[in-house]
Amino acid sequence: MKISIMGLLLLFSVVMGAQQKGQDTDLVTTESGILKGVQVNDVVSFKGIPYAAPPVGEFRWRPPQPVSAWTGVREASTYGPDCAQSGWGGAPGSIVEGSSEDCLYLNIWKPADATAKDKLPVMVWIHGGGFTGGSGSGAGIAGDAFAEQGVVLITFNYRLGRLGHFAFPALSEEHPGEAKGSYAYMDQIAALQWVQRNISAFGGDPDNVTIFGFSAGGVSVHSLMTIPDAQGLFDKAISHSGGARDGVLTGRPIREENADIFYKESAETIGINFAKKHGVEGTDAAALAKLRALPVEEIVDGGQETDGQGGPRIYSGPILDGTLVVETAESAYMANHQAKVPLMIGSCSAEVGGSFVNNSSTKEELFALFGDLGEEAKSVYDTKGDKEFAEVIAKFNTDWVWAEPARFTANTFVAAGEPVYFYHFDFVSDPMKERMPYGAGHGTDISYVFNTLDARWGNPEKTAEDEKLAETMNTYWANFAKTGNPNGEGLPQWPGYTPENNMILDIQSNGVPVGKVDPRKARLDLIEKAVKIREKLQSRGI
């Protein structure tokens, strides 16, 4: 009998120990309640965590509101809904399955044994999608590889399309103390504030937060570095293919009198036209109430809409409201108003072709748009006169929208005394070369950064070069989050960038990263000259 009791005591001790271990790894207490995550190997993930109240009903087109606390343990094993979006080629009057107006959720990956005392570096990912699509969920941006490197990784959703960026006269008048217009940026700031208040419980250090994002997420990184309300919420920044020059996903003025060469229509004018298209007349509170009563399927339209009278399609992107967004990234950088933080920045080698920037259909037509710079354009983009137009336009688009603005940003941060690491991603693995004959396309670096090659679009076969590069890039990014310097043992040296040395990390077409002088210098110098006379070039179609 004594042996039996001792056995039971031993069993009870083992069970309690296992339960305690489970509490240490997959149960975390936040300001709103207890979360239960899921452990796989040495990583615990927590998904579908609300960081703000659902932005529905009276809270449509309002800043994010506080989360209501819950009782008991909340399961955090599945992603929350994506933010409402129509999707590529979506049917009119519909939204993508799995998307919803109730969408302000975030996801966390942490090392299983991480506790509050560890103060691990934190990385917060901001997804792309042109401010009209995308999400913070999915296997392609899962944070397991970062967590295995000792980093707490966070992804999140933010409002999209007209739910994320919208202005209307009655909105400008109600709640005078609130910011207006760019609700997507308000969501991003709210997520970063949630991180500051809660991430210690997951083992993260709120004083060592790196924001990073791709495309619209990269644009958002630039905006967060220049929005006063975002200052102090992060300590380092990485922008993937995020532009930075005015005229490319820049802020639209909220009022007509502030319209400029890039956006002649103000955000409020777009809002009024949108209302008219849906049969809502007037600009007062009653009209706004009718807009808030519209089904979400009628609000979401891919972020573009006609004026209802055969007018041009109009982009509903970030808005210069003068309170939250007070200046564009370019103007802020030129005035040295940005956050003073270490920066990593870069883009791919052939982001997009076609008529993305202008409607030229031949090399000659493109070069003619440069006017007095035409011969120089021909010499740097088609030195021997033997390149196909498709290759020339892909390189030009890439330089104009992403590469030269990245260099401009890098120069600004160096001038402010901050360390800068500049990269150029040119690798296309063998299974993908038929799809991308002129270089790496928009976003192809992301699966290497996250080391999530199995989740790549089209599921191409992995090569040995793929796997090695993914491990290398994931380590560079994790190192930068830890120390502000991507270099580390066993990695090719990534030189710090300055305008004088012009050194970048060139992730070459063979997949080998090499620190060297930027081979695109002549092209980017040309684009920089063109930018300085861009008003004239804009009138020609660039």
Phi, psi and omega per residue, in radians:
M1 nan -0.738 3.119
K2 -1.070 -0.715 3.132
I3 -1.100 -0.713 -3.136
S4 -1.093 -0.747 3.132
I5 -1.124 -0.743 3.121
M6 -1.080 -0.655 3.117
G7 -1.122 -0.725 3.115
L8 -1.129 -0.703 3.103
L9 -1.088 -0.700 3.121
L10 -1.128 -0.776 3.121
L11 -1.071 -0.750 3.134
F12 -1.068 -0.696 3.134
S13 -1.105 -0.734 3.136
V14 -1.133 -0.773 -3.133
V15 -1.103 -0.801 -3.138
M16 -1.108 -0.640 3.100
G17 -1.121 -0.732 3.122
A18 -1.137 -0.708 3.125
Q19 -1.120 -0.732 3.117
Q20 -1.093 -0.684 3.097
K21 -1.076 -0.724 3.111
G22 -1.074 -0.693 3.111
Q23 -1.115 -0.646 -3.107
D24 -1.206 -0.515 -2.996
T25 -1.791 -0.743 -3.013
D26 -2.071 0.147 3.010
L27 -2.039 2.186 -3.136
V28 -2.348 2.386 3.118
T29 -1.711 2.100 3.086
T30 -1.846 3.130 -3.139
E31 -1.120 -0.381 -3.082
S32 -1.778 -0.213 -3.130
G33 2.636 -3.083 -3.076
I34 -1.560 2.397 3.097
L35 -2.013 2.474 3.032
K36 -2.002 2.054 3.141
G37 -1.661 -2.912 -3.117
V38 -2.234 2.217 3.118
Q39 -1.709 2.285 3.011
V40 -2.266 2.015 -3.044
N41 1.000 -2.119 -3.065
D42 -1.812 0.345 -3.112
V43 -2.199 2.404 3.023
V44 -1.992 2.277 3.091
S45 -1.970 2.565 3.074
F46 -2.232 2.068 -3.029
K47 -2.097 2.687 3.063
G48 1.186 0.669 3.133
I49 -1.535 2.133 3.124
P50 -1.271 2.236 3.063
Y51 -1.869 -0.116 3.060
A52 -2.714 2.834 3.118
A53 -1.210 2.739 3.093
P54 -0.986 2.204 -3.101
P55 -1.476 1.098 -3.036
V56 -2.105 2.931 3.100
G57 1.031 -2.185 -3.119
E58 -1.164 -0.266 -3.127
F59 -1.673 0.053 2.950
R60 -1.137 2.273 -3.088
W61 1.077 0.711 2.978
R62 -2.266 2.725 3.061
P63 -1.006 2.691 -3.139
P64 -1.028 2.430 -3.087
Q65 -1.796 2.814 -3.102
P66 -1.096 2.647 3.091
V67 -1.364 2.466 3.008
S68 -1.393 2.343 3.135
A69 -1.184 2.700 3.072
W70 -2.077 2.819 3.083
T71 -1.830 2.729 -3.137
G72 1.285 -2.774 -3.091
V73 -1.829 2.223 3.114
R74 -1.668 2.168 3.087
E75 -1.193 2.269 3.140
A76 -2.142 0.934 -3.043
S77 -1.816 -0.194 -3.105
T78 -2.316 2.621 3.106
Y79 -1.132 2.600 2.958
G80 -1.325 3.033 3.111
P81 -1.085 2.578 2.967
D82 -1.217 2.797 3.087
C83 -1.244 2.500 -3.038
A84 -0.903 2.290 -3.107
Q85 -2.745 2.701 -3.108
S86 -1.530 -0.376 -3.132
G87 1.380 2.848 3.140
W88 -1.206 2.085 3.119
G89 1.260 0.369 -3.120
G90 -1.155 2.620 3.137
A91 -1.192 2.439 3.103
P92 -0.985 2.468 3.119
G93 1.318 0.358 3.129
S94 -2.383 2.818 3.010
I95 -2.172 2.792 -3.099
V96 -1.102 2.424 3.070
E97 -1.016 2.343 -3.123
G98 1.569 -0.015 3.072
S99 -1.877 2.726 -3.018
S100 -2.788 2.764 3.025
E101 -1.237 -0.442 3.029
D102 -1.502 1.671 -2.910
C103 -2.566 0.122 -3.016
L104 -1.487 1.387 -3.098
Y105 -2.220 2.686 3.059
L106 -2.281 2.926 -3.068
N107 -2.348 2.541 -3.068
I108 -2.332 2.419 2.972
W109 -2.124 2.323 3.140
K110 -2.463 2.724 2.990
P111 -1.029 2.472 -3.037
A112 -1.025 -0.616 -3.074
D113 -1.645 0.148 -3.106
A114 -1.248 2.349 3.073
T115 -2.273 3.036 -3.059
A116 -1.001 -0.517 -3.102
K117 -1.265 -0.272 -3.024
D118 -1.312 -0.574 3.135
K119 0.895 1.019 -3.141
L120 -1.357 2.668 3.057
P121 -1.090 2.593 -3.081
V122 -2.084 2.354 3.041
M123 -2.126 2.307 -3.124
V124 -2.062 2.022 -3.083
W125 -1.595 2.340 3.093
I126 -1.998 2.003 -2.997
H127 -1.271 2.783 3.063
G128 -1.655 -2.982 3.139
G129 2.283 0.377 3.063
G130 1.130 0.374 -3.085
F131 1.115 0.190 3.117
T132 -2.179 -0.181 -3.115
G133 -2.599 -3.052 3.121
G134 1.577 3.075 3.140
S135 -2.864 2.970 3.093
G136 -1.634 0.311 -3.128
S137 -2.125 2.940 3.061
G138 2.025 2.721 -3.058
A139 -1.131 -0.482 -3.084
G140 -1.191 -0.387 3.119
I141 -2.157 0.465 3.045
A142 -1.160 2.562 -2.993
G143 -1.712 0.278 -3.069
D144 -1.018 -0.800 -3.083
A145 -1.124 -0.657 3.087
F146 -1.161 -0.748 3.130
A147 -1.069 -0.664 3.099
E148 -1.140 -0.348 3.086
Q149 -1.617 0.128 3.116
G150 1.461 0.488 3.133
V151 -2.078 2.434 2.986
V152 -1.555 2.097 -3.033
L153 -1.924 2.348 -3.112
I154 -2.231 2.375 2.959
T155 -2.172 2.757 -3.129
F156 -2.750 2.875 3.054
N157 -1.720 2.686 2.991
Y158 -2.488 2.677 -3.040
R159 -1.060 2.535 -2.986
L160 -2.122 2.859 3.064
G161 0.959 -2.431 -3.119
R162 -1.226 -0.274 3.049
L163 -1.348 -0.445 -3.108
G164 -1.661 -0.488 -3.134
H165 -2.467 1.942 -3.077
F166 -2.788 2.480 3.069
A167 -2.372 2.603 -3.130
F168 -2.782 2.472 -3.067
P169 -0.898 -0.749 -3.133
A170 -1.186 -0.538 3.055
L171 -1.135 -0.690 -3.131
S172 -1.123 -0.460 -3.066
E173 -1.581 -0.582 -3.073
E174 -1.342 2.673 3.122
H175 0.812 1.188 -3.008
P176 -1.020 -0.391 -3.125
G177 -1.450 -0.092 -3.087
E178 -1.646 2.615 2.977
A179 -1.210 2.734 -3.082
K180 -2.245 2.775 2.887
G181 1.644 -1.289 -3.007
S182 -1.645 1.351 -3.086
Y183 -1.217 -0.454 3.059
A184 -1.062 -0.762 3.117
Y185 -1.185 -0.620 3.068
M186 -1.074 -0.709 3.095
D187 -1.087 -0.776 -3.126
Q188 -1.063 -0.728 3.106
I189 -1.147 -0.717 3.112
A190 -1.071 -0.684 3.107
A191 -1.118 -0.737 3.119
L192 -1.167 -0.602 3.066
Q193 -1.170 -0.678 3.068
W194 -1.047 -0.744 3.111
V195 -1.027 -0.791 -3.139
Q196 -1.024 -0.663 -3.054
R197 -1.453 -0.416 -2.918
N198 -2.154 -0.325 -2.905
I199 -1.215 -0.380 3.102
S200 -1.018 -0.620 -3.123
A201 -1.126 -0.366 3.118
F202 -1.683 0.083 -3.115
G203 1.623 0.075 -3.101
G204 -1.584 2.762 3.140
D205 -1.793 1.934 -3.139
P206 -1.147 -0.210 3.098
D207 -1.704 0.189 3.076
N208 -2.481 1.241 -3.080
V209 -1.960 2.243 3.068
T210 -1.944 2.170 3.008
I211 -1.647 2.459 3.063
F212 -2.617 2.579 -3.084
G213 -2.817 2.856 -3.060
F214 -2.120 2.437 3.068
S215 1.007 -2.064 3.080
A216 -1.023 -0.536 3.039
G217 -1.181 -0.608 3.050
G218 -1.206 -0.681 3.021
V219 -1.043 -0.734 3.134
S220 -1.076 -0.664 3.078
V221 -1.021 -0.803 3.090
H222 -1.042 -0.758 -3.124
S223 -1.122 -0.782 -3.136
L224 -1.102 -0.521 3.103
M225 -1.293 -0.168 -3.079
T226 -2.191 -0.028 3.064
I227 -1.550 2.115 -3.090
P228 -0.944 -0.696 -3.087
D229 -1.176 -0.270 -3.131
A230 -1.603 -0.156 -3.061
Q231 -1.188 2.428 -3.123
G232 1.539 -0.084 -3.124
L233 -1.610 -0.104 3.130
F234 -2.664 2.849 -2.993
D235 -2.145 -0.259 3.098
K236 -2.613 2.809 -3.078
A237 -2.523 2.544 3.081
I238 -2.352 2.207 3.093
S239 -2.056 2.089 3.059
H240 -1.721 2.023 3.032
S241 0.851 0.946 -3.026
G242 -1.934 0.168 3.124
G243 1.125 -2.359 3.080
A244 2.361 -0.366 3.092
R245 -1.423 2.639 3.047
D246 -1.127 2.649 3.120
G247 1.667 -0.202 3.083
V248 -2.152 1.810 -3.103
L249 0.917 0.674 3.131
T250 -1.516 3.044 -3.127
G251 -1.304 2.317 3.084
R252 -1.559 2.342 3.122
P253 -1.090 2.486 -3.057
I254 -1.322 -0.488 -3.104
R255 -2.042 2.646 -3.045
E256 -1.057 -0.638 -3.065
E257 -1.192 -0.237 3.120
N258 -1.799 0.139 3.140
A259 -1.126 2.714 -3.056
D260 -2.423 -2.932 -3.066
I261 -1.088 -0.576 -3.067
F262 -1.366 -0.707 -3.103
Y263 -2.318 1.690 -3.107
K264 -1.295 -0.408 3.105
E265 -1.641 2.313 3.102
S266 -1.356 2.874 3.118
A267 -1.106 -0.646 3.119
E268 -1.159 -0.660 3.090
T269 -1.062 -0.754 3.096
I270 -1.059 -0.743 3.118
G271 -1.076 -0.722 3.118
I272 -1.136 -0.753 3.115
N273 -1.093 -0.706 3.101
F274 -1.074 -0.772 3.137
A275 -1.061 -0.775 -3.138
K276 -1.068 -0.690 -3.131
K277 -1.054 -0.512 -3.128
H278 -1.750 0.334 3.028
G279 1.348 0.281 -3.139
V280 -1.761 1.958 3.134
E281 -1.695 2.740 3.116
G282 1.491 2.992 -3.102
T283 -2.308 0.316 -3.068
D284 -1.639 -3.000 -3.083
A285 -1.093 -0.613 3.125
A286 -1.124 -0.700 3.093
A287 -1.131 -0.705 3.115
L288 -1.110 -0.685 3.107
A289 -1.065 -0.666 3.106
K290 -1.166 -0.654 3.101
L291 -1.149 -0.684 3.121
R292 -1.207 -0.387 3.141
A293 -1.496 -0.185 3.125
L294 -1.096 2.475 3.029
P295 -1.044 2.583 -3.102
V296 -1.024 -0.531 -3.139
E297 -1.104 -0.440 3.120
E298 -1.529 -0.332 3.097
I299 -1.405 -0.761 -3.072
V300 -1.363 2.166 -3.101
D301 -2.547 0.463 -3.107
G302 1.372 0.138 3.105
G303 1.457 0.010 -3.131
Q304 -2.233 2.629 -3.086
E305 -2.783 2.587 2.996
T306 -1.450 2.941 -3.138
D307 -1.410 0.088 3.128
G308 1.480 -0.076 -3.106
Q309 -2.290 0.555 3.112
G310 1.388 0.232 -3.120
G311 -1.335 -3.111 -3.080
P312 -1.246 2.736 3.016
R313 -1.248 2.390 -2.982
I314 -2.163 2.311 -3.097
Y315 -1.483 2.296 -3.136
S316 -1.801 1.212 -3.110
G317 -1.705 -2.837 -3.090
P318 -0.908 2.584 -3.001
I319 -2.135 2.335 3.033
L320 -1.460 1.596 -3.073
D321 -1.550 -0.239 3.104
G322 1.524 -0.144 3.116
T323 -2.022 -0.972 3.065
L324 -1.462 -1.064 3.089
V325 -1.688 1.850 -3.010
V326 -1.753 -0.263 3.092
E327 -2.818 2.817 3.086
T328 -1.288 2.845 3.116
A329 -1.043 -0.763 -3.108
E330 -1.060 -0.816 -3.124
S331 -1.167 -0.617 3.099
A332 -1.146 -0.740 3.136
Y333 -1.133 -0.713 -3.120
M334 -1.146 -0.468 3.122
A335 -1.676 0.055 -3.134
N336 1.061 0.691 -3.135
H337 -1.670 -0.012 -3.009
Q338 -1.352 2.894 3.017
A339 -1.046 2.461 -3.141
K340 -1.686 1.564 -3.081
V341 -2.438 2.715 3.015
P342 -1.049 2.538 -3.026
L343 -2.269 2.369 2.904
M344 -2.053 2.350 -3.042
I345 -2.651 2.620 3.089
G346 3.047 -3.022 -3.102
S347 -2.765 3.072 3.117
C348 -1.583 3.014 -2.961
S349 -1.512 -0.421 3.140
A350 -2.518 1.242 -2.941
E351 -1.069 -0.834 -3.093
V352 -2.800 2.551 3.138
G353 -1.890 -2.681 3.051
G354 1.139 -2.618 -3.011
S355 -1.672 0.611 -3.073
F356 -1.076 -0.691 -3.110
V357 -1.792 -0.711 3.130
N358 -2.590 3.023 -3.028
N359 -1.742 0.373 3.106
S360 -1.037 2.514 3.133
S361 -2.057 -0.077 3.087
T362 -2.469 2.844 3.082
K363 -1.060 -0.769 -3.091
E364 -1.070 -0.703 3.132
E365 -1.144 -0.717 3.117
L366 -1.118 -0.863 -3.091
F367 -1.126 -0.562 -3.140
A368 -1.124 -0.491 3.141
L369 -1.124 -0.376 -3.112
F370 -1.388 -0.112 3.119
G371 1.036 -2.142 -3.105
D372 -1.110 -0.305 3.128
L373 -1.640 0.125 -3.046
G374 -1.043 -0.796 -3.127
E375 -1.165 -0.660 3.084
E376 -1.126 -0.705 3.107
A377 -1.056 -0.757 3.127
K378 -1.107 -0.680 -3.072
S379 -1.228 -0.531 -3.090
V380 -1.639 -0.457 -3.115
Y381 -1.730 -0.338 -3.095
D382 -2.576 1.050 -2.959
T383 -0.901 -0.779 -3.098
K384 -1.709 -0.037 3.134
G385 1.296 0.320 -3.051
D386 -2.043 0.120 -3.103
K387 -1.453 2.558 3.058
E388 -1.226 2.604 3.124
F389 -1.020 -0.670 -3.110
A390 -1.029 -0.669 3.120
E391 -1.249 -0.757 -3.124
V392 -1.076 -0.797 -3.095
I393 -1.204 -0.586 3.098
A394 -1.129 -0.754 3.131
K395 -1.194 -0.723 3.128
F396 -1.092 -0.855 3.124
N397 -0.971 -0.785 -3.118
T398 -1.074 -0.787 -3.113
D399 -1.181 -0.755 -3.059
W400 -1.169 -0.751 -3.008
V401 -1.557 -0.630 -2.979
W402 -2.119 -0.880 -2.952
A403 -1.235 -0.885 3.139
E404 -1.156 -0.732 3.053
P405 -1.040 -0.590 3.080
A406 -1.129 -0.738 3.125
R407 -1.149 -0.716 3.076
F408 -0.978 -0.801 3.123
T409 -1.108 -0.795 3.136
A410 -0.994 -0.780 3.134
N411 -1.068 -0.668 -3.137
T412 -1.117 -0.764 -3.104
F413 -1.237 -0.655 3.069
V414 -1.069 -0.760 3.133
A415 -1.069 -0.496 3.116
A416 -1.484 0.021 3.084
G417 1.523 0.270 -3.126
E418 -1.727 2.543 3.065
P419 -1.220 2.447 -3.121
V420 -2.289 2.365 3.056
Y421 -2.154 2.072 -2.972
F422 -1.945 2.288 3.136
Y423 -2.217 2.784 3.075
H424 -2.379 2.092 -3.056
F425 -1.808 1.984 -3.046
D426 -2.112 0.113 -3.022
F427 -1.460 2.277 2.993
V428 -2.248 2.045 -3.112
S429 -1.210 2.746 -3.048
D430 -0.906 -0.752 -3.123
P431 -1.152 -0.238 -3.071
M432 -1.856 -0.066 -3.001
K433 -1.163 -0.521 3.117
E434 -1.162 -0.595 3.123
R435 -1.352 -0.507 -3.062
M436 -2.268 1.322 -3.028
P437 -1.292 -0.290 -3.022
Y438 -1.903 0.041 -3.137
G439 2.431 -3.094 -3.054
A440 -1.281 2.260 -3.103
G441 -1.445 3.010 -3.092
H442 -0.956 2.065 3.049
G443 1.513 0.015 -3.084
T444 -1.261 -0.216 3.077
D445 -1.366 -0.325 -2.955
I446 -1.161 -0.734 -3.122
S447 -1.157 -0.414 3.066
Y448 -1.355 -0.691 3.111
V449 -1.091 -0.746 3.141
F450 -1.487 -0.164 -3.054
N451 0.953 0.918 3.138
T452 -2.203 0.891 -3.045
L453 -1.081 -0.523 -3.111
D454 -1.161 -0.286 -3.100
A455 -1.762 0.155 -3.130
R456 -1.092 2.580 3.116
W457 -1.034 2.321 -3.127
G458 1.454 -0.158 3.104
N459 0.852 0.952 3.119
P460 -1.185 2.681 3.132
E461 -1.104 2.406 3.116
K462 -1.374 2.494 3.046
T463 -1.925 2.925 3.090
A464 -1.075 -0.640 3.106
E465 -1.125 -0.694 3.077
D466 -0.979 -0.923 -3.026
E467 -1.129 -0.718 3.139
K468 -1.148 -0.751 -3.124
L469 -1.156 -0.689 3.129
A470 -1.087 -0.748 3.101
E471 -1.093 -0.716 -3.115
T472 -1.158 -0.835 -3.084
M473 -1.191 -0.707 3.100
N474 -1.041 -0.639 3.124
T475 -1.250 -0.736 3.056
Y476 -0.941 -0.865 -3.068
W477 -1.155 -0.710 3.103
A478 -1.131 -0.712 3.110
N479 -1.084 -0.738 3.122
F480 -1.062 -0.726 3.109
A481 -1.095 -0.608 -3.109
K482 -1.287 -0.773 -2.925
T483 -2.243 -0.189 -3.002
G484 1.473 0.116 3.110
N485 -2.366 2.136 -3.068
P486 -1.311 -0.218 -3.030
N487 -1.301 2.705 3.126
G488 -3.007 3.048 -3.085
E489 -1.040 2.323 3.068
G490 1.446 0.023 -3.125
L491 -1.824 2.521 2.978
P492 -0.999 2.437 -3.074
Q493 -1.138 2.232 3.071
W494 -1.804 1.842 -3.079
P495 -1.275 2.542 3.009
G496 -1.159 2.502 -3.105
Y497 -1.573 2.461 2.862
T498 -2.452 2.744 3.080
P499 -1.047 -0.491 -3.106
E500 -1.310 -0.771 -3.108
N501 -1.515 -0.418 3.107
N502 0.947 0.603 -3.084
M503 -1.588 2.337 3.109
I504 -2.271 2.982 2.884
L505 -1.671 1.926 3.122
D506 -1.648 1.889 3.074
I507 -1.498 1.670 -2.861
Q508 -1.245 2.985 -3.093
S509 -1.108 -0.352 3.087
N510 -1.579 0.048 3.102
G511 1.514 0.099 -3.126
V512 -1.723 2.095 3.084
P513 -1.325 2.323 -3.136
V514 -2.399 2.297 3.020
G515 -1.412 2.142 -3.096
K516 -2.819 2.988 3.061
V517 -1.112 2.378 -3.081
D518 -1.039 2.035 -3.120
P519 -1.247 -0.162 -3.119
R520 -1.619 0.161 -2.970
K521 -0.920 -0.822 -3.097
A522 -1.094 -0.694 3.113
R523 -1.149 -0.799 -3.098
L524 -1.211 -0.564 3.044
D525 -1.083 -0.722 3.099
L526 -1.082 -0.825 -3.135
I527 -1.073 -0.688 3.112
E528 -1.061 -0.720 3.075
K529 -1.100 -0.739 -3.116
A530 -1.134 -0.642 3.128
V531 -1.045 -0.655 -3.087
K532 -1.211 -0.320 3.069
I533 -2.094 0.506 -2.971
R534 -1.148 -0.461 3.116
E535 -1.042 -0.731 3.110
K536 -1.186 -0.735 -3.138
L537 -1.159 -0.624 3.136
Q538 -1.038 -0.668 -3.138
S539 -1.165 -0.321 3.119
R540 -1.643 -0.101 3.075
G541 1.968 0.018 3.082
I542 -1.586 nan nan
